[in-house]
Every structure is written in C-alpha cells, then in structure tokens.
C-alpha cells in the first residue's frame, strides 16, 4: 500500500482522466513561466464571487521550481506519478473510487466498475 502525507492512496484513475491531465499539462506549458513538473490531485472548495461554494476534485501541477519539495510525496497511481494532496477530513471521499473525467462534468469520483 502506498502512503502519501501519511494517508493511503485509495483510488484509481481512468484513461479519460489521464488524457485530461495531459491537456492541463499542455495549458500550463503555454501559460506559465514555471513548467509543470509534478501532478497534484486533491479535494477542494471553490468560493464563487457571486456567492455559494462547490466542492470537488482539484487537479493541477506543481511547477519545476517546486519539484524538489513536491517529489517527496510523489506516488504511482494507475501508472501516473502524482502527489495526493488530501486532508484526513476528505480522504474518505476517494476511498475505493475511480477518478474520471468528462467534458460535461470535469473531474469526478465514481464507483469502480
């Protein structure tokens, strides 16, 4: 069993999500001076300017400038190297789930099939 930040990696990743990781990586390459180096998957809350919030899967990249620090927590999940950035309060959300992606829903967690 792999452990990241003291918590076990407890999910798998779909091929659709892996493809979207690459799309996001390309966007980082086009729009930042700090190239993407380490994929991060976590759970977060978005606060909207118009009010309200939304909780969900958060995906991003640590830049090359952050590589040394981020690499200490890198694990292999479904053939993908990533840092699972999760708190104990939200760890259960990923338990036994498949991280998937669709254009309509973005990243989401679903039951493994």
Secondary structure, 3 states (H helix, E strand, C coil): CCEECCEECCEEECHHHHHHHHHHHHHHHHHCCCCEEEEEEEEEEEECCCCCEEEEEEEEEEEHHHHHHHHCCEEEECCEEEEEECCHHHHHHHCCEEEEEECCCEEEEEECC
